[in-house]
Amino acid sequence: MDNGGQWTHREWRVLRDLGIESEIVPNTLGLEEMHADGVVLSGGALSLEGTDTPLGRVAEWIDRANVPILGICVGHQFLARHFGGRVARGAPEFGRIDVIVERPDHPLFAQIPSPFHAWASHNDQVTEVPEGWATLAHSPGCKVEAMAHPSRPIWGVQFHPEVEHTEHGVEFFRRFVTLCRSNRAAISTPTE
């Protein structure tokens, strides 16, 4: 889902290279028009710091969609703000950063070495995760580089896994795809 990010096409390309049928759609697309097993919320230039600025129709379908969501950069920040966390101006991170994994037991980070190098491009950052959410990783300049919803398959990362300079970036997308497939299987399996 395109939020005006400079690397949205890279996210699409990584998924395509993994053999995943994907398309770039505008963030004004309504839930009734979206048919997906998972959604990547791209980054973007919009600053969410101290505002309640909407991000297209993203909030509308986040509350109703039953698919995994991976928010990247401003997508990550929007998830935090939408669920009651805080976003503020922070120490800018541009270029290579070191990401320190706090939850190596989480499926997105299992067996990823800590620290690892990632690419960042942001002024704003999540300063407080929503209630119940877990912080999965941080960097020296950003205390929430990754976070996870307590019960829904929703995750956010401040860094850019789609950029080739991010170590293990393709692996993050591969793991997200695996989580999407697991979610689809769980939804389609009848319960008694």
Phi, psi and omega in degrees: 000120188277117175253024179087019183286147180287342183241020180304319180298331178291321178299314178301317184293320178300315179297316178301316180294338175275001179084020182262127174290119183213161176213155176270125180236153179287154180284005175266359180291132179279158181304320182295342179264353185257128178233095187214153175270350179189159182226133172257121174271114184289171171285185179181167183275348182298134175267127178262358185299120175068020181233170169241031180304129178287161177241079185059227178253020185303314182300321182302316183267341175301321182287340184247340184288149180239044179231156176298147181229132174240112177267132180243130177055250181294333174297319175298313180296320179296318177303314180300310182295318182299323183266010173104007176277190182234143176236134180212166174295135180228191175293120181300143174234117178226124181097207187286133175228164174257123179259127180257119182282126177263334183234076180292352177276349181284141182304331179287336187242358182304129178065015171273126181296151179233129358281164171230158181274136177222165179256133181233156178201083182201153171255320180271160177202162175286122179257344178210122179286154176300156181304130178089342181288151178258137170277124183263333183200159176216173174227170178303331182256358185212120186280350177228084175278338178205147181211163182221139175295146183290335184223341180258157180281071181229128181224154175226145174228135179282326180282176184249097180290343182283346183274134186299340179285347178278118176296138177067013182300315178298324179296325176298317179293321178300318180292322177298317178299317178300318179293325176295316180295320178297319179296317179299317179296320180294322181290322184276349178276120180293142176257151181254000000 
